[in-house]
Amino acid sequence: MTERTILKISHLRKEYDGRVILNDFSLEVKKGEVIVIIGPSGCGKSTLLRCLNALEDIQGGEILLDGNRVQKNSKNVSVMRQKIGMVFQNYDLFPHKTVLENILLAPLKVQKRKRSEAEREALELLEMVGLADRRNDYPRQLSGGQKQRIAIVRALIMHPEILLLDEITAALDPETVHEVLEVVLSLAKNESTMIIVTHEMAFAKAIADRVLFMEHGEIVEESRNPGEFFAHPKTERAQKFLQSFEYQGTKRCGK
Amino acid sequence: MQSLGIDVLFKGSNFMRLLEGLRTAVRISMISVTISILSGLAVGVLMTSKNRVLRLVFRVYLEIVRIMPQMVLLFIVYFGTTRVFGWNLGAELSAIIVFSFWGAAEMGDLVRGALVSIPRIQYESSFALGMTRAQTYLHVILPQSVRRLIPLSINLVTRMIKTTSLVIMIGIVEVLKVAQQIIEANRRNSPNAAFGVFAVVFLLYFLICWPISRLSTYLEKRWS
């Protein structure tokens, strides 16, 4: 991690039909930093990622990536989005295109790269996620975990400055969660800058440089020491939230 | 059993005349279908526009087409415009105008349905890659919509081909009209011709429409 701030969110405000989703949200992300956001459903964490990629318009504040404003309906929104990779919960590959075509679409059409060069990189990345042999398959022929790894490759080939991962394992079979998380962990080791929204607490602990606990569109607790945060959260709200991941009921009474 | 009356077709150039009539019917439908599909794609995209006035205009257009019998439209365009505007449209041109007007609306509605059936996240994951709106339509949304459209639009195409038989009402001599003429001319010596000749007409329509619906099944299988 360097000291250079690449993403600066200041006083971000997002409303939906008058309902406040994000309120005065500020955050600075340094290059190479991995930020994990956790919190109950509806706390605004997914909306935050969608704002960062200009899929949502915002009602106040600003988002700066390398000093340039990220804003929906602005002229350079396509340029900014190329620098911000995003992977969604349901992978959302293009079903009518093969794995390779999915990956190559944006490099060829948006970045106007040479096919031979882009294809070489695509194959390297596929090799990295262990799916080079599936390059001519259609998404419907792949498992959830495989599709999600392809979606990560599709985002990576654009060389984004920052990668947003929105609950990328939430829709997966427990068995395939691992293979996806391994890929993300290897990206983190390679100094990729990432903001990760997840419900996988063990993974969050392993990968985070910084953990944010959100509720009602605000940061309730922030920690640069994930081990400490997960063991002893300071706020009562975070304690309660983390406890909900441990099952504490018992069939036997009086024990 | 009585004679089926098919023998009439082998007299003189009767069968060739029937095929000639079929060619007219096919020509009118193919031109109309082509125009309908192309303009229907545009109409469909416009029907999903955010502009409410535009949406209303196309809604009214679609309703008019749905409510008006095609024959009334044919009469308006062929007879009506001549008196009121002084246009002297040929019968075949009038037919093509009416069928394209009808087809574009129906096709547009199918396109609209296919477009809105594509989940919003498909647009978003395309935008997230930096694709512009136009690129997103061209490479992501339209190809998927077309696959969903095929079975529905094939149905429309065969319906249009069958409906072209209405053009006899404005004096176009197509396959059905030729069939009638042949039957009329041979009423005395082949009174059963009505059965045989119309059965052949049925067969001809079948031969045109069947491959089209086979094609639809094939494409559906390939793309599913």
Interface residues (C-beta under 8 A of the other chain):
Chain A: N53 L55 S78 V79 R81 Q82 I84 G85 M86 F88 N90 D92 L93 F94 P95 H96 L105 A106 K109 V110 Q111 A151 R154 A155 M158
Chain B: P119 I121 Q122 E124 S125 S126 F127 A128 L129 G130 M131 T132 Q135 H139 V140 P143 Q144 R147 W223
